[in-house]
Amino acid sequence: MTTQAPAPLHWKLVIDAADPHTQADFWAAALHYTAEDNSALVERLLSAGALSGEATVEYHGRAAFRDLIAVRHPDDPYDQQTGTGLGRRLLFQRVPESKTVKNRLHLDLHAGPDRRTEEVTRLQALGARVLREVKEPSGQWVLMADPEGNEFCVH
């Protein structure tokens, strides 16, 4: 009798944010991802009385959750009824406190040595800032911060 290995777990990276929609706009542009359109789900929940109007905002001309929004890889599948991605996703959730310490988890963006400078410039134009350039025997990268101060690296 052979034992079947359990199916891999589906996951998303959740990032605390003061302004989830602004963060979603930044990261969608930074990664060339798509902001999820959950408007059909939001409208269904509103009409069923399961969601209050105060829990929603207008985001790019459509109804959205006030306190969370995700961006997803444009080639990954998503649930047509809810707009929720089923693959690579970043979910931004509103929290009351601001960031106070260094991230314990961060994204590494791999542009490659011939595109690194171009990507850093593009990301700065989107609202990121350079914290420092790193040159070590193990490699070279640029440590950056997104508009809310979350660190990430461009390799």
C-alpha positions, 0 to 999 in steps of 0.5 A, a space after each residue: 500500500 502506498 501513501 499519497 503525499 498531501 497536496 501542497 498548501 495554497 498560500 498568500 503573503 499578507 502585508 500589514 498596511 496603513 493604506 492597503 489600496 495605495 500599497 496594492 497600487 505600488 506593488 501591482 506596478 512594481 511586480 507587473 501584477 493585477 489588483 484583484 477585482 472583488 467587486 462582484 463579491 462585495 456587491 453580493 455581500 452588501 445586497 445580502 446585508 452581510 457587509 456594511 457600506 462603511 466596510 467598503 470603498 470605491 477603488 478604481 471605479 468599483 466597489 472594494 473592501 475598505 480594509 484589504 485588497 490583494 494583487 496577483 500574478 496576471 497569469 495565475 488562475 482566479 475565482 471568477 465569482 469572487 475575483 480572488 486569486 488562486 496563485 501568487 498573491 500579496 494581500 494588504 490588510 489595514 492595521 492601526 499601528 505603523 511599522 516600527 522595526 525592520 521587516 522579519 520577512 521581505 521580497 527579493 525582486 530578481 531583475 538581474 545585474 544588467 537590469 538592476 539599475 533600470 528597475 531601481 530607477 523605475 521603482 523609485 519613480 513609483 514611490 520606493 526609496 533606496 536604503 543602501 546598495 550592498 556589495 558582498 562576496 555572495 552578491 550585489 543588490 539594492 535594499 529599498 523601501 516601499 511607500 510605507 517603509 517595508 524593506 525589499 531587495 532588488 537583485 
